[in-house]
Amino acid sequence: MRDTTTEAESSYQVVLPDFCSWQVILAAMVLAEIVLLATELIYQLSPDWRRVGVSSLLVVVLAISTLGLLCISRNWLNQFEGVRGWWLSWLLSVSAGFVVAWLAWPFLSDLAAGFGLQFAMAEQLNFSLRVALVEAMIAAAILRYYYFQQLWQHEMLSQAEARVQALQSRIRPHFLFNSLNSIAALIPEDPQKAELATEDLADLFRSALGDARKVSSLRDELDVVNKYLRIEQHRLGSRLEVQWRLGEVPLDAQVPPLILQPLVENAITHGVEPSSGVGIVEISSAFDGENVVLVVSSPISKARVSKSGNQIAITNIRERLHYHYAGCASLSLQPQGDQFQAILRFPYVEHTSG
């Protein structure tokens, strides 16, 4: 465990948390108040709530002052490599605690005297050092928590990214080999169409062999499907009829690469190829303002074709949807009369290039 943590620390620059965010401020204040209240309850049978109130006021001032200093210094602290920025953040926290306690001591002494209280640490230096020590412990706990939290999040993101790349690396050969087989079957029948199909395949190669870590747009994915269908159209001829029924759908929607083409390939494999007549593949879309819906419909053939590669593609799509949309997208397969539908639903996120 220690070796794994050390390796992660050395290979990843952990950025300091946003000390200006209300989450960090709230966490610091709550932790400090809990320590204060726990100490009072442990050592006092009947807590003096007036003293607790005065100490709580000091905690609030300390938290706001310390986090304000760290907020201003965050960009400068993040310039340091490794954990140096975290050590400097801790030293700044301790220093801020000492300075704030030193400056607040006269006011707190007068306030305590007004309530008829006396601090056990009457001397200003003694009081400031004790506050700085408590600040050191609380700051160490908070900073260490956020440090390991970021290491854990980075490791989870790295594993998810590696998983997505592995999934896409499995679907690429399947897609490209099927396209090559289509062209190979077309060469002896019509060399000219095979040449045109090869040009489409060259364009598909550029799309399919892109960076797996990058997302695509719906416009680009529809273009990939269109080129793939042209290749299949050359091979199947009049047996394949494609109907596009695209509604008012945002073409700039962000999608994982090669998310729609395998569904169209399945429609041809299971619905068109086994049939002796004309097979109609319909691609439709809809948008409700939040979610994009893509539907691929194909005829249900009695001569059902079973190919393990198609099941792998369906599983692949579902897993990639899960990773890209954190469980907010879905793929459902269902018969609808004499048609078989693959329904792809995912939230609309605008695709930005770069």
N, C-alpha and C positions, 0 to 999 in steps of 0.2 A: 504493500500500500504506500509506503513511504517512497519507494523508487518511482511508482507511478505519479505521485504528487510532485516529486522533484523534477521528473521529466516534463510534466505539464507546465511547471513554473518556469523552466528554462526555455521552453519552446513557444511560450505564449506570453505576450505582454498584457498583463491584467490591468485594465483601466480602472481608475478610482471611481467610486460611485458618484452620482450627482448629489453633492452635499446640499444643493439648493432645493431638492425635491422634498415635497411634504412627507413622503414615505420615510425618507432617511431621518428627517427632523423628528417625526412622530416616534420612530423606533428608538432614537436616542433619548428622548424625553421620557418615554414609557419605561425603558430599561432603568434609567436613573431614578425615577420615582419608585419603581419596584424595589430597587436596592435600598433606597432611603426608608421606605415603609417596612420592608423586611427587617432591617436593622433595628428600627424603633420597636417593632412588635416582639423581637427576640429578647431584647435587653430591658424592656420596660413592661411590667405587668399591666400598668394602666398608662398607655401612651399619652403624652402631653401634645394634644393636637395643635396647640398654638405654636409649639416648637416645630412640629411637622410642617405647619403652614409656612413659617419663616424659611425653613430649609427647602421647601418646595419652590418658593420664590427664587431662591438662589439657584436651584437646579434649572429652572426655566431660563434664567439669565445666562447661566453657564452654557446650556445647550444652544441657545440662539447665538451667543457670541462665538463659541467654538465652531459651529457649523457655518456661521457667516464668514469666519476667517478661512476655513477650508474651502468654502464655495468660491471665494475670491481667488484663492491660490490653486484651484484645481488644475487649470491648464498648465501652470508652471510645474506642479507636482507630477503631472503625467508625462513630462519630458524625461524624467529619470527612468533608467532601464531597470528591469527586474522588480524587486520589492523595495527599492530605495524610496520610491514615492510614498509607499505605505508607511515606512519607518519615519519619514519626514512628517507625514500626516499625524502620526502618533505623537511625535515630539511637539508639533505645533499645538495639538490638543492639550498636552500637559502644560505647555507654556501658557496657553490661553486660560486654562483653569487657574494657574497660579496668579496671573495678572488680574483676572476678573475677581478672584477671591480677595486679593490685596486691596483692590479699589473698592470693592463692595463691603469690606469689613466695617468701616465707620458707620455706613448706613444701616447694616444689619445689626450692629451693636446698639444703635439708637432705637431701632425697631424692636429688638428683643427687650431692651430696657423698658420700652413703653408698654409691653405686655407683661412686664415683671419677670422676664426670663434672664437667665445667665448662660452664656456659652461655656462649655467645659474648657474650651481652648480660648482663653482670654487674650492671649498675645496675638497680634496681627500676623507675625511671621509663622508662628505655630499653626494658626488657623489656615493660612494660605498653603502651607506645605501639605497639610492633611487633605485639603480640597484637591490639590494637584495630584496626590496619590490616588484618591478615589477616581479622579478624572482619568488617570493613566489606566486603571483597571477597566473602567467602562469603555474607554476609547479602544483599548486593545481587544475587548470582546466584540465590539461592533465592527471594527475594521477587519478583524479576522473572519467574522461571519460573512461579510460581503466579499472578502477575498476568495474564500472557498466556494461561495455561491457562484461567483463568476467563473472560477475554474470548472465547476460542475456543469454550468450552462454551456461553456465552450466545448467541453467534452461531449455533451449530449448533441450539440449542433454538429460537431465534427462527425459523430457516428451517424447521425441522420443524413448528412450530406454524402458520406461514403456509401450509405445504403441506397440512396437515390441514384448515385452514379452506377452502382452495381446493377440496379434494376434496369436502368437505361442501356447499359452495356449488353444486357441479355436480349433486349427487344431489337436493338439495331441490327445484329446479324440476321435475326429471323426476318425482319422486314426487307433487308437488302437481298438476302438469298432468294426469297420468294419472288422479288422483282426480277432478279437475274434468271430464275427459272421460267418466268413468263416470257422474257425476251428470247431465251434459248428455244422455247417451244414455237415462237413466232418466226424465227429465222428461216427455216425451210419452207414455210408457207408464204411469207411475204417479206422479203429482205428490206424493202423500202420502209414498211411500217416498223420493222425491227430497228432500223436506223433512227427513226423518229422516237421510238420508245427508249432507245439508248440515250438520246439527248435529254429526255425527261429524267431518266435515271441519273444522269450526271448532275442535274439540278437537285435531285433528291439526295444524292450523296452529300452534297454541300450542306443540306439541311440536317440530314441524319447524323453526320459526323461532326456536328458542332459541339461546343463546350456543353457537357452534360450539366454543369452547375448553373447554366443560364436558363432563364425561362423564355418562352416564346409568346407571341401574340396570337389571338384567334385568327386574325387575317392570314398570318404565315401558316398556321396549321391547316386552314382551309385550302391554301395554295398547295401545300404538300399533298393533301387528299386529292385535289384536282389533278395533279400530275400523276399520282399513283393510278387514279381511275383511267387516265388516258392510256397508261401502259396496259392495264387490264382490258380496256376497250379494244386496243389493237389485237389482243389475244383472243377475246371472246366474241368480238364483232357484234352482230345484231342480237346475240343472246343476252347482252348486258344493256340495260337501259337505266340511266341515272336521272333522278329528278331532284332538283335543288329547290327547297322551299325555306329560304332564309328570311325570317321576319326582321323586325327592328332590333337587331342584336348589336351590341358594341363590339366592333371588330378589333378594338384596342384592348380587349380583355386579356389578362395575363393567364397563360396556361402552361403546363409542363410540355416539353417537346414530345412529339409523336404520341399524343394522347388520343387522337381521333382516328388516325389511319388504321390501327389494328382493329377497330370496330367495323370499319368499312371492309377491311380484308376478311373478317369473319363473316360479314353479310354475304360477300361474294362466294366464299368457300362453302358455307352451309346453305345459302339460299339460291344462288345462281348456278354454280357449277353442277350440283346434282340434278338440276332440272333439265328436261329436254327442250322446254320452250323458252320464252323470253322471261328473264328475271329482272324485276324492277327493284332498284336500290334507291330509297328516298332518304335524303339528308335534310332535316328541318331544324329550326331553332326558334327559341323564344326568350324573352327577357322581361322580368317582372319588376325591374328597378333595383333589385338586390342580387338575384341569382340568374346565371345564364344556363339555359337548358338546350342541349343538343340531342337530337333523336336520329338514330340510324335504323331504318326499317327495311326488312327484306322478306321475301316470301318464305313460308315454312314448307320445306321439301320433305316428301315422304322418304326419299332416299337420303337419310341423315348421314352426314360425313362426320367422323370422329377423328380429331387430330389433337394430340397433346399440346402441340405448339400454340393452338388457339386458346386452350385453357390457361397456359402460362401467360399469354398476353393479357387475358382478362384479370388474372391475379396481379399481374404487373401493374396494370392501370389502376386498380383499386389501391394498391400499396402506395403508388406514387401520388395519387390524389390525397391519401391520408397524410403523407409527409408534407406536401405542398400547401394543403389547406387545413391542417391540424384537425382533421375529422369533420370538417364542415362541407365536404363534397361527397358525392356518391355516384355509383354506377349500378344501375339495375337492369336486369335482363328479363323480359317477360313476353309471352305471346299475346297478341291482340288480334283476335279473329284469325284470319289466314296469314297474318303478318307476325314476324318476330321483331321486337323492338329492343334496342340498346339505348337506354336513357342516361345521359351524362349530365349531372347537375353540379355546378360549382359557383361560389360567390364571385361577384364581379370585383376585380382589382385591376386598376388601370396599369397597363404595361408601359414601362419607361425604358427606352433604349439606353444601352451603356452598361 
